[in-house]
Amino acid sequence: ILLSLDGRFLYVTQPAIGRVTVIAARTGQTFCTTNLPGHPTLLALGTDTITLYAADNAGNISAIDSTTCKVRETFETHDGVYGLAVVGVTNGNTLSDQLWVAGTDALLLFNGKGQQLASVPIAGGPQSLCIPVGLTAYVTTRQGTVVAVDLNTLRVSPPLLTGGKFGTMDYDAITLEVYVPDLEAKQIDVLSPFTIGTVLPPQEPERVIRLSGSPQSIAISSDGQFAFVALSGGQIAMLDLPARHTIKTITVGGTPHFIIIGLYPPPGNIVPLQAASPVNIILIVLFSALAVGALLLVLWLVWKQHKKA
């Protein structure tokens, strides 16, 4: 599942019937659907926020127009797909998508048309991907490690974490710290921001967050204030990140494996404000200056009149 950036739509894979469905988040009604080859299980949103990429473990990737559910492109990776992420790359004034695919033994890079650009071997086999704003991608492996990959040079770091079984990661957009669920240790491993070529931090993780259950997945709010962790045993832990403590544990039942965070308040409850263009800003400043000037003039005239009296 994936939520649109404006919180209006929920994108859902239905592997058993080979379908991707777009749902209106406010009403729960189906907006549109599309049938795809194979059994789609992974989703990633393009840099234009409209193109939706869907992949299955057999190696099929489709580019879908999320506003109509029309399939634009379908191509094969000729490998398994265990993780999927999109990075925006610029060429002059043009921004385009670069797909990062966790294959069986390597990270595979494709453009939005399905042309393979590179292959980066990853010891232990890549699994989930997390790519914060910056120059570094973080990769968990099926062998139980976490490594970093430079987006430009494609250099792979030594293992940052070892000996674990790691779930779906997320990052704090304010601090750029990466939060890694450690299923066996029942904790979240927090990685400090890292750029390959610089000195490695003295110790990773920089800290850990102990939990009451095994964390399967984590999602962090865009302001870096809160995190929600899906725990085995049918619970969700809500964390206060700046204060570094658990606010509450919510029982939801079942066995949650994945979690996402939407906008709050929801977009339907927000009164839209007109964007402040440079002209608007200049006018606001100008009118403010005139108001202040008029007030000073009135005060000066009152003072002058008072002095005469």
TORTIVO-54067 format. One record per residue (C-alpha): x, y, z; residue in one letter. Coordinates in nm, 2 decimals. Layout:
residues N
+--------+--------+--------+-----+
:      u :      v :      w : res :
+--------+--------+--------+-----+
:      X :      Y :      Z :   a :
...
+--------+--------+--------+-----+
This chain:
residues 309
+--------+--------+--------+-----+
:      u :      v :      w : res :
+--------+--------+--------+-----+
:   0.00 :   0.00 :   0.00 :   i :
:   0.11 :   0.36 :  -0.06 :   l :
:  -0.04 :   0.70 :   0.01 :   l :
:  -0.04 :   0.98 :  -0.24 :   s :
:   0.16 :   1.29 :  -0.12 :   l :
:  -0.15 :   1.50 :  -0.08 :   d :
:  -0.32 :   1.22 :   0.11 :   g :
:  -0.61 :   1.20 :  -0.13 :   r :
:  -0.55 :   0.85 :  -0.27 :   f :
:  -0.44 :   0.51 :  -0.14 :   l :
:  -0.27 :   0.29 :  -0.39 :   y :
:  -0.31 :  -0.09 :  -0.32 :   v :
:  -0.16 :  -0.40 :  -0.47 :   t :
:  -0.38 :  -0.71 :  -0.50 :   q :
:  -0.13 :  -0.98 :  -0.59 :   p :
:  -0.38 :  -1.27 :  -0.59 :   a :
:  -0.57 :  -1.12 :  -0.88 :   i :
:  -0.29 :  -0.93 :  -1.05 :   g :
:  -0.44 :  -0.59 :  -0.99 :   r :
:  -0.35 :  -0.24 :  -0.86 :   v :
:  -0.64 :  -0.03 :  -0.72 :   t :
:  -0.66 :   0.34 :  -0.65 :   v :
:  -0.89 :   0.42 :  -0.36 :   i :
:  -1.02 :   0.76 :  -0.25 :   a :
:  -0.88 :   0.79 :   0.10 :   a :
:  -1.17 :   1.00 :   0.23 :   r :
:  -1.45 :   0.77 :   0.12 :   t :
:  -1.29 :   0.44 :   0.07 :   g :
:  -1.45 :   0.41 :  -0.28 :   q :
:  -1.25 :   0.27 :  -0.57 :   t :
:  -1.13 :   0.54 :  -0.80 :   f :
:  -0.98 :   0.32 :  -1.08 :   c :
:  -0.81 :  -0.02 :  -1.12 :   t :
:  -0.57 :  -0.18 :  -1.36 :   t :
:  -0.47 :  -0.54 :  -1.43 :   n :
:  -0.10 :  -0.62 :  -1.45 :   l :
:   0.11 :  -0.92 :  -1.55 :   p :
:   0.22 :  -1.14 :  -1.26 :   g :
:   0.14 :  -1.07 :  -0.90 :   h :
:   0.22 :  -0.70 :  -0.81 :   p :
:   0.34 :  -0.65 :  -0.45 :   t :
:   0.56 :  -0.34 :  -0.45 :   l :
:   0.48 :   0.02 :  -0.52 :   l :
:   0.68 :   0.34 :  -0.56 :   a :
:   0.57 :   0.69 :  -0.67 :   l :
:   0.75 :   0.88 :  -0.94 :   g :
:   0.90 :   1.23 :  -0.90 :   t :
:   0.60 :   1.38 :  -1.09 :   d :
:   0.38 :   1.24 :  -0.81 :   t :
:   0.15 :   1.10 :  -1.08 :   i :
:   0.34 :   0.81 :  -1.22 :   t :
:   0.30 :   0.50 :  -1.01 :   l :
:   0.54 :   0.21 :  -1.04 :   y :
:   0.42 :  -0.14 :  -0.95 :   a :
:   0.65 :  -0.45 :  -0.94 :   a :
:   0.62 :  -0.82 :  -0.86 :   d :
:   0.88 :  -1.06 :  -0.74 :   n :
:   0.90 :  -1.23 :  -1.08 :   a :
:   1.06 :  -0.91 :  -1.22 :   g :
:   0.77 :  -0.73 :  -1.40 :   n :
:   0.76 :  -0.35 :  -1.35 :   i :
:   0.48 :  -0.13 :  -1.48 :   s :
:   0.45 :   0.25 :  -1.50 :   a :
:   0.09 :   0.36 :  -1.43 :   i :
:  -0.08 :   0.69 :  -1.46 :   d :
:  -0.23 :   0.71 :  -1.12 :   s :
:  -0.50 :   0.96 :  -1.23 :   t :
:  -0.65 :   0.72 :  -1.49 :   t :
:  -0.49 :   0.38 :  -1.41 :   c :
:  -0.37 :   0.36 :  -1.76 :   k :
:  -0.05 :   0.16 :  -1.80 :   v :
:   0.22 :   0.36 :  -1.97 :   r :
:   0.51 :   0.12 :  -1.98 :   e :
:   0.58 :  -0.24 :  -1.88 :   t :
:   0.92 :  -0.40 :  -1.87 :   f :
:   1.11 :  -0.70 :  -1.72 :   e :
:   1.41 :  -0.68 :  -1.50 :   t :
:   1.50 :  -1.05 :  -1.57 :   h :
:   1.55 :  -1.09 :  -1.20 :   d :
:   1.35 :  -1.11 :  -0.88 :   g :
:   1.23 :  -0.79 :  -0.73 :   v :
:   1.25 :  -0.76 :  -0.35 :   y :
:   1.25 :  -0.38 :  -0.31 :   g :
:   1.16 :  -0.08 :  -0.52 :   l :
:   1.25 :   0.29 :  -0.48 :   a :
:   1.26 :   0.60 :  -0.71 :   v :
:   1.52 :   0.87 :  -0.72 :   v :
:   1.49 :   1.20 :  -0.92 :   g :
:   1.78 :   1.28 :  -1.15 :   v :
:   1.83 :   1.60 :  -1.33 :   t :
:   1.96 :   1.65 :  -1.68 :   n :
:   1.97 :   2.03 :  -1.75 :   g :
:   1.63 :   2.15 :  -1.66 :   n :
:   1.47 :   1.81 :  -1.69 :   t :
:   1.38 :   1.59 :  -1.39 :   l :
:   1.34 :   1.22 :  -1.46 :   s :
:   1.29 :   0.90 :  -1.26 :   d :
:   1.56 :   0.65 :  -1.18 :   q :
:   1.43 :   0.32 :  -1.05 :   l :
:   1.63 :   0.14 :  -0.78 :   w :
:   1.54 :  -0.23 :  -0.77 :   v :
:   1.66 :  -0.48 :  -0.51 :   a :
:   1.72 :  -0.79 :  -0.72 :   g :
:   1.84 :  -1.13 :  -0.62 :   t :
:   2.21 :  -1.05 :  -0.58 :   d :
:   2.24 :  -0.68 :  -0.68 :   a :
:   2.08 :  -0.34 :  -0.70 :   l :
:   1.95 :  -0.28 :  -1.05 :   l :
:   1.91 :   0.07 :  -1.18 :   l :
:   1.66 :   0.16 :  -1.46 :   f :
:   1.52 :   0.47 :  -1.62 :   n :
:   1.15 :   0.53 :  -1.64 :   g :
:   1.14 :   0.36 :  -1.98 :   k :
:   1.28 :   0.03 :  -1.85 :   g :
:   1.64 :   0.07 :  -1.98 :   q :
:   1.89 :  -0.08 :  -1.74 :   q :
:   2.16 :   0.17 :  -1.64 :   l :
:   2.37 :  -0.02 :  -1.39 :   a :
:   2.40 :  -0.32 :  -1.16 :   s :
:   2.55 :  -0.29 :  -0.81 :   v :
:   2.64 :  -0.63 :  -0.65 :   p :
:   2.53 :  -0.65 :  -0.28 :   i :
:   2.67 :  -0.92 :  -0.06 :   a :
:   2.39 :  -1.12 :   0.11 :   g :
:   2.13 :  -1.01 :  -0.14 :   g :
:   1.94 :  -0.68 :  -0.12 :   p :
:   1.60 :  -0.66 :   0.03 :   q :
:   1.43 :  -0.34 :   0.14 :   s :
:   1.54 :   0.01 :   0.03 :   l :
:   1.54 :   0.35 :   0.20 :   c :
:   1.66 :   0.66 :   0.02 :   i :
:   1.65 :   0.98 :   0.22 :   p :
:   1.71 :   1.33 :   0.07 :   v :
:   2.08 :   1.34 :   0.00 :   g :
:   2.34 :   1.11 :  -0.17 :   l :
:   2.30 :   0.78 :   0.01 :   t :
:   2.07 :   0.48 :  -0.02 :   a :
:   2.03 :   0.23 :   0.26 :   y :
:   1.98 :  -0.13 :   0.19 :   v :
:   1.89 :  -0.43 :   0.41 :   t :
:   2.00 :  -0.77 :   0.30 :   t :
:   1.85 :  -1.12 :   0.34 :   r :
:   2.18 :  -1.22 :   0.51 :   q :
:   2.11 :  -0.98 :   0.80 :   g :
:   2.31 :  -0.67 :   0.73 :   t :
:   2.25 :  -0.30 :   0.64 :   v :
:   2.48 :  -0.12 :   0.39 :   v :
:   2.48 :   0.22 :   0.23 :   a :
:   2.52 :   0.29 :  -0.14 :   v :
:   2.64 :   0.62 :  -0.29 :   d :
:   2.38 :   0.74 :  -0.54 :   l :
:   2.64 :   0.89 :  -0.77 :   n :
:   2.94 :   0.67 :  -0.75 :   t :
:   2.75 :   0.35 :  -0.67 :   l :
:   3.01 :   0.26 :  -0.41 :   r :
:   2.89 :   0.02 :  -0.13 :   v :
:   2.99 :   0.08 :   0.23 :   s :
:   3.10 :  -0.18 :   0.48 :   p :
:   2.81 :  -0.32 :   0.67 :   p :
:   2.66 :  -0.06 :   0.91 :   l :
:   2.46 :  -0.32 :   1.10 :   l :
:   2.51 :  -0.70 :   1.11 :   t :
:   2.36 :  -1.00 :   1.27 :   g :
:   1.99 :  -0.89 :   1.25 :   g :
:   1.67 :  -0.95 :   1.08 :   k :
:   1.56 :  -0.62 :   0.95 :   f :
:   1.21 :  -0.48 :   0.85 :   g :
:   1.09 :  -0.19 :   0.64 :   t :
:   1.29 :   0.12 :   0.71 :   m :
:   1.20 :   0.49 :   0.72 :   d :
:   1.39 :   0.82 :   0.77 :   y :
:   1.35 :   1.14 :   0.96 :   d :
:   1.32 :   1.42 :   0.70 :   a :
:   1.45 :   1.67 :   0.96 :   i :
:   1.76 :   1.49 :   1.10 :   t :
:   1.81 :   1.25 :   0.81 :   l :
:   1.85 :   0.97 :   1.06 :   e :
:   1.75 :   0.63 :   0.93 :   v :
:   1.53 :   0.41 :   1.15 :   y :
:   1.57 :   0.03 :   1.10 :   v :
:   1.33 :  -0.22 :   1.26 :   p :
:   1.53 :  -0.51 :   1.42 :   d :
:   1.29 :  -0.79 :   1.45 :   l :
:   1.49 :  -1.03 :   1.65 :   e :
:   1.63 :  -0.78 :   1.90 :   a :
:   1.28 :  -0.61 :   1.94 :   k :
:   1.42 :  -0.27 :   1.89 :   q :
:   1.46 :   0.01 :   1.63 :   i :
:   1.82 :   0.08 :   1.53 :   d :
:   1.88 :   0.45 :   1.46 :   v :
:   2.15 :   0.52 :   1.20 :   l :
:   2.32 :   0.86 :   1.19 :   s :
:   2.34 :   1.04 :   0.84 :   p :
:   2.62 :   0.89 :   0.64 :   f :
:   2.79 :   0.99 :   0.32 :   t :
:   3.03 :   0.74 :   0.16 :   i :
:   3.38 :   0.87 :   0.14 :   g :
:   3.36 :   1.05 :   0.48 :   t :
:   3.48 :   0.90 :   0.81 :   v :
:   3.24 :   0.63 :   0.94 :   l :
:   3.06 :   0.72 :   1.26 :   p :
:   3.23 :   0.57 :   1.56 :   p :
:   2.94 :   0.34 :   1.62 :   q :
:   2.63 :   0.23 :   1.45 :   e :
:   2.36 :   0.23 :   1.55 :   p :
:   2.40 :   0.57 :   1.72 :   e :
:   2.12 :   0.46 :   1.96 :   r :
:   1.84 :   0.21 :   1.99 :   v :
:   1.47 :   0.23 :   2.08 :   i :
:   1.35 :  -0.07 :   2.28 :   r :
:   1.01 :  -0.20 :   2.21 :   l :
:   0.76 :  -0.45 :   2.37 :   s :
:   0.73 :  -0.66 :   2.06 :   g :
:   0.90 :  -0.74 :   1.73 :   s :
:   0.89 :  -0.44 :   1.50 :   p :
:   0.79 :  -0.52 :   1.14 :   q :
:   0.78 :  -0.18 :   0.99 :   s :
:   0.82 :   0.19 :   1.09 :   i :
:   0.67 :   0.51 :   0.94 :   a :
:   0.78 :   0.86 :   1.05 :   i :
:   0.58 :   1.18 :   1.02 :   s :
:   0.71 :   1.44 :   0.77 :   s :
:   0.78 :   1.69 :   1.06 :   d :
:   1.00 :   1.43 :   1.24 :   g :
:   0.79 :   1.45 :   1.55 :   q :
:   0.63 :   1.11 :   1.56 :   f :
:   0.69 :   0.75 :   1.45 :   a :
:   0.45 :   0.46 :   1.43 :   f :
:   0.58 :   0.10 :   1.45 :   v :
:   0.39 :  -0.21 :   1.35 :   a :
:   0.45 :  -0.47 :   1.61 :   l :
:   0.39 :  -0.85 :   1.60 :   s :
:   0.10 :  -0.94 :   1.82 :   g :
:  -0.14 :  -0.69 :   1.67 :   g :
:  -0.01 :  -0.37 :   1.82 :   q :
:   0.11 :  -0.03 :   1.70 :   i :
:   0.37 :   0.17 :   1.91 :   a :
:   0.35 :   0.55 :   1.88 :   m :
:   0.68 :   0.72 :   1.95 :   l :
:   0.77 :   1.08 :   2.04 :   d :
:   1.10 :   1.11 :   1.85 :   l :
:   1.24 :   1.43 :   2.00 :   p :
:   1.16 :   1.32 :   2.35 :   a :
:   1.28 :   0.96 :   2.27 :   r :
:   1.00 :   0.78 :   2.44 :   h :
:   0.69 :   0.57 :   2.36 :   t :
:   0.37 :   0.77 :   2.39 :   i :
:   0.13 :   0.48 :   2.38 :   k :
:   0.07 :   0.13 :   2.24 :   t :
:  -0.24 :   0.08 :   2.04 :   i :
:  -0.40 :  -0.26 :   1.99 :   t :
:  -0.53 :  -0.31 :   1.64 :   v :
:  -0.54 :  -0.69 :   1.62 :   g :
:  -0.42 :  -0.93 :   1.35 :   g :
:  -0.06 :  -0.93 :   1.25 :   t :
:   0.04 :  -0.59 :   1.11 :   p :
:   0.33 :  -0.60 :   0.87 :   h :
:   0.33 :  -0.26 :   0.71 :   f :
:   0.23 :   0.09 :   0.82 :   i :
:   0.20 :   0.44 :   0.66 :   i :
:   0.13 :   0.79 :   0.79 :   i :
:  -0.11 :   1.03 :   0.62 :   g :
:  -0.13 :   1.40 :   0.65 :   l :
:  -0.29 :   1.54 :   0.97 :   y :
:  -0.53 :   1.72 :   0.96 :   p :
:  -0.65 :   1.53 :   0.65 :   p :
:  -0.65 :   1.75 :   0.33 :   p :
:  -1.03 :   1.77 :   0.33 :   g :
:  -1.03 :   1.95 :   0.66 :   n :
:  -0.77 :   2.21 :   0.56 :   i :
:  -0.88 :   2.55 :   0.43 :   v :
:  -0.65 :   2.62 :   0.13 :   p :
:  -0.44 :   2.93 :   0.14 :   l :
:  -0.34 :   3.11 :  -0.18 :   q :
:   0.03 :   3.05 :  -0.25 :   a :
:   0.24 :   3.36 :  -0.18 :   a :
:   0.41 :   3.44 :  -0.50 :   s :
:   0.70 :   3.69 :  -0.51 :   p :
:   0.46 :   3.96 :  -0.63 :   v :
:   0.22 :   3.89 :  -0.34 :   n :
:   0.51 :   3.90 :  -0.10 :   i :
:   0.62 :   4.24 :  -0.24 :   i :
:   0.27 :   4.38 :  -0.22 :   l :
:   0.23 :   4.25 :   0.14 :   i :
:   0.56 :   4.42 :   0.24 :   v :
:   0.46 :   4.74 :   0.05 :   l :
:   0.12 :   4.77 :   0.21 :   f :
:   0.28 :   4.70 :   0.55 :   s :
:   0.53 :   4.97 :   0.50 :   a :
:   0.26 :   5.22 :   0.39 :   l :
:   0.05 :   5.13 :   0.70 :   a :
:   0.34 :   5.19 :   0.93 :   v :
:   0.43 :   5.51 :   0.75 :   g :
:   0.07 :   5.64 :   0.78 :   a :
:   0.06 :   5.55 :   1.15 :   l :
:   0.39 :   5.74 :   1.21 :   l :
:   0.25 :   6.04 :   1.02 :   l :
:  -0.06 :   6.04 :   1.23 :   v :
:   0.14 :   6.02 :   1.55 :   l :
:   0.37 :   6.30 :   1.43 :   w :
:   0.07 :   6.53 :   1.35 :   l :
:  -0.09 :   6.46 :   1.69 :   v :
:   0.24 :   6.53 :   1.87 :   w :
:   0.28 :   6.86 :   1.67 :   k :
:  -0.07 :   6.97 :   1.75 :   q :
:  -0.02 :   6.89 :   2.11 :   h :
:   0.31 :   7.09 :   2.12 :   k :
:   0.13 :   7.40 :   1.97 :   k :
:  -0.13 :   7.37 :   2.24 :   a :
+--------+--------+--------+-----+
